[in-house]
Amino acid sequence: MQTFSSREFNQRTSQAQKAAQVAPVFITKRGKPDLVLISHAEYLRLAGKKQTMLEALTPPPELAAAMADVDMEIPPRSTAQRPAVEFE
């Protein structure tokens, strides 16, 4: 685990990114802890997020079952809002 001051972080961002792939990196501001830099995989693990776009966009089974019964009939668009088209 490494610690960078905010000034060091600005000057050595690449080094901080590499270090964050291994362990959290603490960034201090005026000598006090301010931020923590972690890898995306570690963030997903901590947040309990799904890891793929397909999983993120797929509804949970209980919601998918409820959505199967929903009728998605879309009414036709109104022509009252648009002027008639004239062909010459």
N, C-alpha and C positions, 0 to 999 in steps of 0.2 A: 504494500500500500504506500502510495507516494502522496506528498503534499506539495502544492504549488501555490505561491502567492498569486494574486490576480495579475500582477505585472509579469511574473515568470510564465504564467499560463499564456498570456498574450504573445510573449516572445518565443515560446517553445510549444506551440499548440500540437504539432505533430508528435512530439515526444509524449505529451500528455495523452493523446489519443491512443498511442501504442501501449502505454502503461495501463489505460482503462480496459484494454482487451484482456488483461491478466487479473487486475484487481481494481476496486474503486479508487478513484483519485480525488483527494480533497483539495478544494481551491479556497484559499483564505482571502479575506478582505480586511486589511488593517490588523492582521494578526489573529483574526477570529474566523472559525469555519463559516463559509458562506454557501458553497455549492459542492455537489458531489458529481463527478463524471463517471458513468458506468457504460458498459457495452450494451448494445441493443438487446442481445440475447439475455443478459442479466436483467434488464428492465422488463422484458416480457415475462421472465420467470417470477420476478417480484410482484408484478402487477397482475399476474394470472391471465394474461392476454393470450388469445389464440395466435398461432405463429404464421399461418398462411392466409392470403387474401380469400381463398375459397372458404376456409373455415370461418373467417371473420364475417363473410357475407351469407353463410348458410345459417338459416334460423334454427334454434334449438328444436328438437323433435316435438315437444309439446306445442310449440307455436306453429310449426309446419302442419301438424294435424289440424289445428284450429283454422289455419288459413285455407286448407283444402275444401272446407265447407263454405267459404266466402264466394259469393257470386260477384264477378267483376264486370257487370254489364255497364258499358259506357254509353250514355245517351248521345244521339246525333247532335252535332253542333248547330246552333241557331244561326239562321241566315239574316235575322233581324239586325244584327250588329254590323253587318257588312253591306256596303252598297252593291247593287246588282252590277254585274259585268256586262258591258255592251260590246258586241262584236260588230264591226262595220265591214 
